[in-house]
Amino acid sequence: MKHPEPETTPVLELEGVSKSFGAVRALRGVSLRLYAGEAHALAGENGAGKSTLIKVLAGVHRPDTGTVLLDGEPVGFHGPADARDAGVAVIYQEPTLFPDLSVAENIFVGRQPRRSFGRVDHRAVRRATAELFERLGVDLDPDRPARGLSIADQQLVEIAKALSFDARVLIMDEPTAALTGSEVARLFGVVRTLRSQGAAVLFISHRLEEIFALCRRVTTLRDGALISSEPLEGLSEDDLVRRMVGRDLDDLYPKQRTEIGEVALGVRRLTREGVFTDVSFEVRRGEIVGLAGLVGAGRSELARAVFGVDRFDGGEVEVLGRRLRTGAPSAAMAAGLALVPEDRRAQGLVMDMSIERNIGLTGFAATTRAGLMNRAAERDRAVDWAVRLQVKYARLAHVVGTLSGGNQQKVVLAKWLATSPQVLIVDEPTRGIDVGTKAEVHRLLSSLAAQGVAVLMISSDLPEILGMADRVLVMHEGRLTAEIPGSEATEEAVMAAATGRADRGRTAA
Amino acid sequence: MTVTADPVRQQPAPPPDASRRLVDRVFKARELAVALVLVLILGATQLSNTEFLSEQGVKDLLLNATILVLVATGQAVVVITRNVDLSVGSVLGISAFAAGIHLRDGGSPLVAVLLAVGLGALFGVLNGALVSLGKVPALVVTLGTLYIVRGIDSIWVGSRQITADALPAGFVDFGHDGIWVLPYLALLATAVLAGVAYYLRSYHSGRDLYALGSSPEAARLAGIPVRARIMTAYVLCGALAGLAGALYLARFGNVDSATGNGYELTVVSAVVVGGVAFTGGSGTVYGAALGALLLTSINSVLPAIGVSSVWVTAINGFLLLLAIAADRILALRVAAALRKKAARTRSARHA
């Protein structure tokens, strides 16, 4: 072993920590040591307890048993403020910003620089924010409100927030899920600098190559229990996956052969001012069409307009030959269209409602008789789909917010598949979910296509696009810049079109 | 795509003055709109009745608004945290009576005012504790305290009442006089308003109130002492309702067990008309004060132009809906502006 555990005292350490929520045992006797100047990866499937572990380190949860040690001394964090004051910075998986406050205030909330008499120095706040953004290479106005920022931009603000105080421990829960390649590279640059300055880093990502690129040691959790804690050197990605899943994974992109049929979704010259322009494409029955592009290229906005959530200013949308009105999602649903949105917490689910009710939301027409809801029918429908998609739940009546990210995504899928759609649009279907669930989602999409459903898959995960799509559409700055057959699609070709460097001859083949 | 012509690319960190414009315009526009409506209404009334803005007319207008401005300021602070305090009317009533009893028994005016403020703050503590510890919606909790405080008031006051002749002359004069057209009461309210506005803008705990109202969950994760801040907002609101009670006594010289009955709804209307969003996190106390001024002006305007005052409530309701509609339209336009801005920035970034 080249990297034995350093002799020094860990900066932050968990020892035998357990935490339960009701009957759910989220962590069972987990230990973790974070050393100064070392990046440590935390691996595990969704629901393995990673987020709980982070919240213990961040002072959000207090462990039921076990201790948190700072510089070898036991500490009791009484709240997030205690952990922050001890130098622990956390970037959460789901950005936690204040929509009404400016970006600059979001970064410095509670710790703004002060002038005389304890007054907030608004200018210093703004200046410091501009400096942070420059360091991160981010082009955001410090004074704009956080409301309406894309997820990627929100994540960048979170990162700036974590960098804004000299963190001794930097914890990042899936910071890269929404970022583009260049933004990830820049983030890693900053993290490496912090690491070399002696900060301890705890890094969580479902992109295994990032773990290998950044970290030296890895701790793996499964079902709340510690599986291993070891140096990454000498491990292969397969080894890591096996530790996380506890079994070998089948092919990640199980593509079934399908019969490509008639045009199911036709979009012609669709335009929404300032968002996307003159977009035309078709998706046929049995086909999976990938829609690639950088974050902010207008892909999700296009999907929202096609489904009728947003209005479009020009062009037309046809589903199975029926022309859709603009801004009418219920008409789109009736025509056989379904949209699994990008942000499952804000758009896909009602977080405070039960699993059963969430799935039931799309099925009132089927489960209502003479204006009265048939609760039994709703329940049967929910059970049917939850079982088909193998949602891991204790009771269907439980609030959907208590499920792990991957299981939440399955509930969103169940909710829409229960409408038996002819055309399914999925926006980032596997973002922030673990490899095991990811493969399940891919298998599901494949089998839907095999049954004759037309699938439009928006994804920022290039291997996913290349592995799943029969055809790849690429958007750049609100325009469709390339259409590449699946067999010819390469990472280079897609990235070239996504960054606007595509060779003109290829445009809209 | 031309790169050189794009200012965003040339200034990666735009100077504060330029970049603040959008945000400032948005927030100020809301208050400007209320101010504009106010000026229009007053101007139009003045045209049809030249006596309206006489020295006494202006003075009356300001005097009438003073108490509502004070209570609306406190209420705005609570509403910014995504809560509400419905007990302000009851607190105002009981504080006014407490101050009145003290003065009737020969107490000093200063002590009477402090007594009213203290009593208000005490009820603020009660509200704050119930809302922050009980984790029950503020609407329900303060509806409960509204009735409790009113109940205590009724038992204590009974059929008694305080009249102007029981009060020291200096105190009553303070409630009427002023410098030129500016009543002392209005000056006092303005000072309080400016103080609260400055606190909200320039102090950590003030900024925290906005953060808290904008996203309670994020506030918790950011380590903001949520309970303490909610408590601060309620205590401030209660204290201002108490102060308003003392000033009510000075202004009208007449307090009984029904004083302040139903006042909370007027206050909430003023706050909303003034652009403080009920969903929390946005708006200013200046906006709330303008809203209060607008609502009380309507009361004076109608008689001045010969319209029966039975119209007042209907018009207030209409203003409330108008304000909410305006907020909605404004929000949509801001979203569109941010969208265009983002598109421009993006082009610059990838050009």
HADDOCK unambig.tbl for C-alpha pairs under 7 A between the chains (distance, minus, plus):
assign (segid A and resid 79 and name CA) (segid B and resid 223 and name CA) 6.63 0.50 0.50
assign (segid A and resid 80 and name CA) (segid B and resid 221 and name CA) 5.88 0.50 0.50
assign (segid A and resid 80 and name CA) (segid B and resid 222 and name CA) 6.51 0.50 0.50
assign (segid A and resid 80 and name CA) (segid B and resid 223 and name CA) 4.66 0.50 0.50
assign (segid A and resid 81 and name CA) (segid B and resid 222 and name CA) 6.96 0.50 0.50
assign (segid A and resid 81 and name CA) (segid B and resid 223 and name CA) 4.07 0.50 0.50
assign (segid A and resid 96 and name CA) (segid B and resid 218 and name CA) 4.89 0.50 0.50
assign (segid A and resid 97 and name CA) (segid B and resid 218 and name CA) 6.05 0.50 0.50
assign (segid A and resid 98 and name CA) (segid B and resid 211 and name CA) 5.96 0.50 0.50
assign (segid A and resid 98 and name CA) (segid B and resid 214 and name CA) 5.36 0.50 0.50
assign (segid A and resid 98 and name CA) (segid B and resid 215 and name CA) 5.43 0.50 0.50
assign (segid A and resid 98 and name CA) (segid B and resid 218 and name CA) 6.76 0.50 0.50
assign (segid A and resid 99 and name CA) (segid B and resid 214 and name CA) 6.15 0.50 0.50
assign (segid A and resid 100 and name CA) (segid B and resid 214 and name CA) 5.69 0.50 0.50
assign (segid A and resid 100 and name CA) (segid B and resid 281 and name CA) 5.75 0.50 0.50
assign (segid A and resid 100 and name CA) (segid B and resid 282 and name CA) 6.30 0.50 0.50
assign (segid A and resid 101 and name CA) (segid B and resid 211 and name CA) 6.83 0.50 0.50
assign (segid A and resid 110 and name CA) (segid B and resid 204 and name CA) 5.97 0.50 0.50
assign (segid A and resid 110 and name CA) (segid B and resid 208 and name CA) 6.67 0.50 0.50
assign (segid A and resid 110 and name CA) (segid B and resid 224 and name CA) 6.48 0.50 0.50
assign (segid A and resid 118 and name CA) (segid B and resid 203 and name CA) 6.70 0.50 0.50
assign (segid A and resid 119 and name CA) (segid B and resid 202 and name CA) 5.00 0.50 0.50
assign (segid A and resid 119 and name CA) (segid B and resid 203 and name CA) 5.05 0.50 0.50
assign (segid A and resid 120 and name CA) (segid B and resid 202 and name CA) 4.81 0.50 0.50
assign (segid A and resid 120 and name CA) (segid B and resid 203 and name CA) 5.39 0.50 0.50
assign (segid A and resid 120 and name CA) (segid B and resid 204 and name CA) 6.47 0.50 0.50
assign (segid A and resid 130 and name CA) (segid B and resid 13 and name CA) 5.72 0.50 0.50
assign (segid A and resid 139 and name CA) (segid B and resid 12 and name CA) 6.31 0.50 0.50
assign (segid A and resid 141 and name CA) (segid B and resid 19 and name CA) 6.86 0.50 0.50
assign (segid A and resid 143 and name CA) (segid B and resid 19 and name CA) 6.40 0.50 0.50
assign (segid A and resid 143 and name CA) (segid B and resid 20 and name CA) 5.87 0.50 0.50
assign (segid A and resid 143 and name CA) (segid B and resid 23 and name CA) 6.78 0.50 0.50
assign (segid A and resid 144 and name CA) (segid B and resid 23 and name CA) 6.31 0.50 0.50
assign (segid A and resid 274 and name CA) (segid B and resid 340 and name CA) 5.79 0.50 0.50
assign (segid A and resid 274 and name CA) (segid B and resid 343 and name CA) 6.51 0.50 0.50
